[in-house]
Amino acid sequence: MILRHVTAVSKLDSISAEGLRPGTYLTDNDDIEAYYLETVQDEGEEAVILAVNLSSLDRKALKPDQPGIDEPITTALDMDEEEIWEEWENTKRKDWKACLELIGSVYYTKAIPPEFILVCEGSDMRPLLDSAPKP
């Protein structure tokens, strides 16, 4: 499974050097991705979609996206806050998997090394380090 993260192109140099910092939010939801693409662009930046294969991540470092449950992007989820809260409260596991199923996003507590990160270009993905500017 591929999880994605939307950020500004201007951050690629630092991500190429350091990876994604602890506390990164990841999604598998196209509508959440589109929401963040628009948010980055509304801030006057060019957006880029980064991807990480779930198999590259430490599963113990994956946590529910609690802010995404507390204040969900209802337009992207086609559910209102009450519906999301009710479903979350009725979820037995309350783990990252349940969160990913419900709202399509998770929180990762560790850094994600640059060698694990892919850059999405349409339906293609290439390693981040292959696309970093050369000195």
Steps between C-alpha positions, in 0.01 A plus 500: 500500500624847410439793735541858381600836645440837335749781550650801325766447232713755689542243779648229276864597562460461875296179461767361263761566768309408816191306393155568635507611861336312786135597519426472129142433396446248220189419298364241261194713421494682162259765629717577805799523266310742273404712802864537604614564142257791486608621846868513399410678177275748686807588709675602176724194477539232237385167645657158472371159602744272679435131550626235738441127485332388820736200510793744550350643818522384861141400575549584869564863401165528318230665710144620441469850354321638805478858366345355186236332714447803727468744209450288187511630146132424456484617139765245403347221707137554400403463867423755769691531827234317700504203263878476520504531879225242536682252274829560683335454840344173378833374364640226721867530402552878492840440338667640189334241277152596620587867453626439147178315418280774650664827397778389266792641697753405767775662705858370490710564811843429350700667225461348155843475332533659156588164344148375584327797334367508145388804300166457320464640150160407368482122514881467514719496809874546520739497794533838669879477505507455121310828461701710747693789346867423446757750638 
